[in-house]
Amino acid sequence: MDQDNEMLYVFPQNGVDLNNTSVRGKVRDYSVLIDNSSHITIEGITFFATTFKADNSSYLNISDCNFYYPSYSKRMLGELQGAAPTILGSSGTKEVDNSTIESLLIYQF
């Protein structure tokens, strides 16, 4: 990665044609931020390299979603801090209650 010129270089394995290849990377920690909310449904969404955070909320329903690499760092972008976790009520009074999480695929947790 050349940060001065904002350029990312990709060196494929022998025989790999980048014109027919998908290159993806992490650019944000949370795709969904829920705070002080109720009666929210997230259903049937595929997330790549991102996750969700919910605080001070109730009656959340998260179902039938796929999470691929939800909590990975952004080292490739030069950010060396740890990965952001999936959060349901971070601490103290930021609780999440009366909520349902079901039928999720979480790959490379």
Secondary structure, 3 states (H helix, E strand, C coil): CECCCCECCCCCCCCCCHHHCCCCCCCCCEEEEEECCEEEEEECCEEECCEEEEECEEEEEEECCEEECCCCCCHHHCCCCCCCCCEECCCCCCCEECCEEECCEEECC
